[in-house]
C-alpha cells in the first residue's frame, strides 16, 4: 500500500508544533548596553544586586533578534526556560558585566531569565543558551564603550557632550555607527542612557544597522557619573 502523503504531511506539521518550531528566522541582532547612572535616574531609584554596586561601566541589557522592518520576534519557545547550570562557567562574568539594577535587589538571575525567555529563545536557530550569553559577553568586551569614549575625551563626569561626538567616538573605535538612546535627569536634561550596536545573525560580528529604533536625543547630552 502506498503511503498517504496527506497523512504524512499532517504528521510532520504536528511534530513541528510539538517541538514548538524553535528555529526562528531574523535579520540581525541589536546588542544593547546601558549606563548604570542613567538607568538609576530613569527609575528615580535603583537597587544594586546582592554582589554589590556594579563598576562604573556600561552593563549589558540584552542581545535582541530583530527584523529589518523594525519589528522583532519574542517569547519563541515556552519549553526552553533559563537554566543557570547551562551558564555556570559564565556566571562570574555575567555578574560583573550583566548586572540587574531593578528593585528589589537580586542576584540578577531574574534579569537573565527575562532576556533569555523573551529574546534568547528566538535565536536558537544559531545560538543555544550558553552560546547566547557567551556571545553577548564577548561583544561587550570587544566594543569597550567606556574606553572608546574616554579616548575621545568623553568621560562620565556629569558634563554635557555633543551627541555627534559620542556617536563618532564609538564609530571610530568599532567601525560602525551606533544608535544612542537618551533619557532625562531630574532637571529635564537629556542624558546618555543606552547604546545600540548591530550584530550579524551569527551573534559574532558587528555590522551597520539595517534600521534604528525610534526616539531622539538632544544635540548635547549629559554623561552622569556613577
C-alpha positions in Angstrom: 0.0 0.0 0.0 1.3 3.4 -0.9 1.7 5.9 2.0 -0.9 8.6 2.3 1.1 11.8 1.6 -1.6 13.9 3.2 -1.4 12.0 6.5 2.5 12.1 6.4 2.3 15.9 5.9 0.0 16.3 8.8 2.2 14.2 11.0 5.2 16.4 10.1 3.2 19.5 11.0 2.2 18.0 14.3 5.8 17.1 15.0 6.9 20.6 14.3 4.3 22.0 16.6 5.2 19.6 19.4 8.8 20.9 19.2 7.5 24.5 19.3 9.2 25.1 15.9 12.0 26.8 17.9 14.1 27.5 14.8 13.3 31.2 14.1 14.3 33.5 11.3 15.6 37.0 12.0 17.7 39.5 10.2 20.2 40.8 12.8 20.7 41.4 16.5 20.6 44.6 18.5 23.3 44.5 21.1 22.3 47.0 23.8 24.4 48.3 26.7 23.2 50.7 29.4 24.9 53.3 31.5 24.0 52.5 35.2 23.8 56.1 36.4 21.2 56.9 33.8 19.2 53.7 34.5 19.0 54.7 38.1 17.8 58.1 37.2 15.3 56.7 34.7 13.7 54.7 37.5 14.2 57.6 40.0 15.9 54.9 42.1 17.7 51.6 41.6 18.8 48.7 43.7 22.2 47.1 43.5 22.5 43.3 43.1 23.4 41.2 46.1 27.0 41.2 44.8 27.2 44.9 45.5 27.4 48.1 43.4 28.5 47.4 39.9 31.6 49.0 38.4 31.2 52.4 36.7 31.0 50.8 33.3 28.3 50.1 30.7 26.4 46.9 31.5 24.7 44.6 29.1 21.0 45.0 28.6 20.5 42.3 26.0 21.1 40.7 22.7 17.9 41.0 20.7 16.9 39.3 17.4 15.3 41.9 15.1 13.8 42.2 11.6 14.8 44.8 9.0 11.3 46.3 9.1 11.8 47.3 12.8 9.7 44.6 14.3 11.1 41.7 16.4 10.2 38.2 17.5 9.7 37.5 21.2 9.0 34.6 23.6 9.6 32.0 20.9 9.9 28.8 22.9 8.0 28.2 26.1 9.7 24.9 26.5 13.2 26.4 26.8 13.4 28.0 30.3 16.5 29.7 31.6 18.8 27.1 33.2 21.5 28.6 35.3 23.5 25.4 35.1 23.9 25.9 31.4 26.0 29.0 32.0 27.7 28.1 35.3 31.1 28.8 33.8 29.9 32.3 32.7 28.2 33.3 36.0 31.1 35.4 37.4 31.5 37.3 34.2 27.7 37.8 33.9 27.5 39.1 37.5 30.1 41.7 36.6 29.1 42.6 33.0 25.3 41.9 33.0 24.0 43.1 36.4 20.4 44.0 37.2 19.7 47.3 38.8 16.0 46.7 39.1 14.3 46.8 42.5 14.1 44.8 44.7 17.8 43.9 44.7 18.7 40.5 43.3 21.5 38.3 42.1 20.5 39.2 38.5 19.1 35.7 37.7 15.7 37.2 37.1 17.1 39.7 34.6 18.9 36.9 32.7 15.8 34.8 32.8 13.8 37.5 31.2 16.4 38.2 28.5 16.7 34.5 27.6 12.9 33.8 27.6 11.9 36.9 25.6 14.9 37.3 23.3 17.3 34.4 23.5 14.7 31.7 22.7 14.2 33.5 19.3 17.9 33.0 18.4 18.0 29.2 19.0 18.4 28.5 15.3 22.0 29.8 15.7 22.8 30.1 19.4 22.0 27.7 22.2 21.6 29.1 25.7 25.3 29.0 26.6 26.2 30.5 23.2 23.7 33.3 23.6 25.1 34.6 26.8 28.7 33.9 25.8 28.2 35.9 22.6 26.9 38.9 24.5 29.8 38.8 26.9 32.2 38.6 24.0 30.6 41.5 22.2 30.8 43.7 25.3 34.5 43.0 25.7 35.1 43.8 22.0 33.1 47.0 22.0 34.8 48.6 25.1 32.4 51.5 25.0 33.7 53.4 28.0 37.3 53.1 26.9 36.3 54.3 23.4 34.6 57.3 24.8 37.4 58.1 27.3 39.9 58.1 24.5 37.9 60.8 22.8 37.9 62.9 25.9 34.3 62.0 26.8 34.0 61.0 30.4 31.3 60.2 32.9 31.8 63.4 34.8 28.3 64.9 34.8 29.2 67.2 31.9 27.4 67.5 28.6 28.9 66.4 25.3 27.6 66.6 21.8 25.6 63.7 20.5 27.6 63.8 17.4 31.0 63.5 19.2 29.7 60.4 21.2 28.5 58.8 18.0 31.7 59.5 16.2 33.9 58.2 19.1 32.2 54.9 19.1 32.2 54.6 15.3 35.9 55.4 15.2 36.6 52.6 17.7 34.3 49.9 16.4 33.9 50.8 12.7 30.1 51.0 12.7 27.5 53.7 13.6 25.8 53.2 16.9 22.3 54.4 17.9 22.2 56.4 21.1 19.2 56.3 23.4 18.7 59.1 25.9 16.5 59.7 29.0 16.1 62.8 31.1 17.6 63.6 34.5 15.7 65.2 37.4 16.2 68.7 35.8 14.9 67.6 32.4 18.3 67.4 30.8 18.9 64.8 28.1 21.5 62.2 29.2 23.2 59.2 27.8 21.2 56.1 28.6 21.7 53.2 26.2 23.9 52.4 23.2 22.8 50.1 20.5 25.1 48.3 18.1 24.0 45.9 15.4 25.4 42.4 15.0 25.0 39.7 12.3 22.8 36.7 12.7 25.7 34.6 14.0 26.0 36.8 17.0 29.7 37.4 16.5 30.4 40.3 14.2 29.3 44.0 14.3 27.5 45.3 11.2 25.9 48.6 10.0 22.4 48.7 11.4 19.7 48.0 8.8 17.3 50.1 10.9 17.4 52.2 14.0 14.9 52.3 16.9 12.6 55.3 17.2 13.4 58.1 19.6 15.8 61.0 19.7 18.3 62.8 21.9 19.2 66.5 22.3 22.2 67.7 20.4 24.1 67.9 23.7 23.7 65.2 26.3 24.9 64.7 29.8 27.1 61.8 30.8 26.3 61.4 34.5 28.9 60.0 37.0 28.2 56.7 38.8 
